[in-house]
Amino acid sequence: MKEERNKKYLYLLAGYGGLMFLGVAILRNLLFFQDTLGYVLTTFGYIFLVSYVKFADEKIGATKRDKIIFRTGLMVILGVVALYFYQQRSING
């Protein structure tokens, strides 16, 4: 039972970690290149990927508490990184 729970947390961490890294890459691309078509494509791709991760959460048996914790952590990290990139862009002109 404990091994199953640890496996579930490992998958949750990997999934949300992947979303975080992808989100950071998208933010960097959008802030530094300002490509309109790329913005639209990456936004829809990210939305579809998030939908899939939500589906995968259900399949591995993540509880509501688990989902809230991991999603909140993801949003906080992405928010901090976005603010950092925006601040760096403002400083560098």
N, C-alpha and C positions, 0 to 999 in steps of 0.2 A: 504494500500500500504506500509506504513512504517513498519507495523507488518510483512508483507511478506519479506521485505528486511532484517529486524532483524533476522528472522527465517533462511534466506539464509546464513547470516553471522555466525549464531550459528552453522549451519551444516558444513560450511567451516572450522570454527575454530575447531570443534570436529573432523572432518576428518583429517585435517592436524596435529592436536595435537596428534591424535592416531598414525599417521605415524611417528611423531617425537619420541614419546615414544618407539614405536617398533624399530625404527632406532637406538636409544640409546641402547636399550637392545641387539640388534644384534651387534653393535659395541663393547659393553662390552664383549659379548660372544666370538667374534672373536679375540679380543686382549688378553684375559686372558686364553682361552682354546685352541686355535689354532687347531680346529677340521676341517679337510679338507672337509669331507662330509657335516658336519654342515654348513660350509661356503657356499658350492654350494647350498644346500637346502634353506638356509635363503636368499641368494642372489636372487634366482629365485622366492621365495615366496614374497620378497619385491618388485620385478619388477612387478609381477602379481597384487599385492595389489595397487601399484601406478597406474597401468593401469586401475584398477577398480575405483579408486578415480577420475581419469581424466574423466571417463565415467559418474560418479555420478555428477561431476561438471557441465557437460552439462545438465543433467536432472534437476538440481535445478535452472538452469538459471544463473550461475555465469558468469559475464562479463569477457572479456579478462584482464581488469585491475585488477579485483578481483583475478583471477588466478595468475597473475604475482606477486602481492603483497604477497599472501599466499605461493606460491612456493618459492619465494626469501627468505622469512622469514624462511621457513622450511630448506632450504639449508644452510643459514647462521648459524642457531642454530645447525644443525647437524655438520657443519664444525667446529664450535667452540668446541663442545663437543668431536668430534673426535680428535682434536688437544690436548685437555686437557687430554683425556685418553691416547693418545700416549705419551705425556710428562710424565704422571704419571708412565707409564710402563717403560719408559727409566730411570727415576729416581730410581725406585724400582728394576731395573735389570730384 
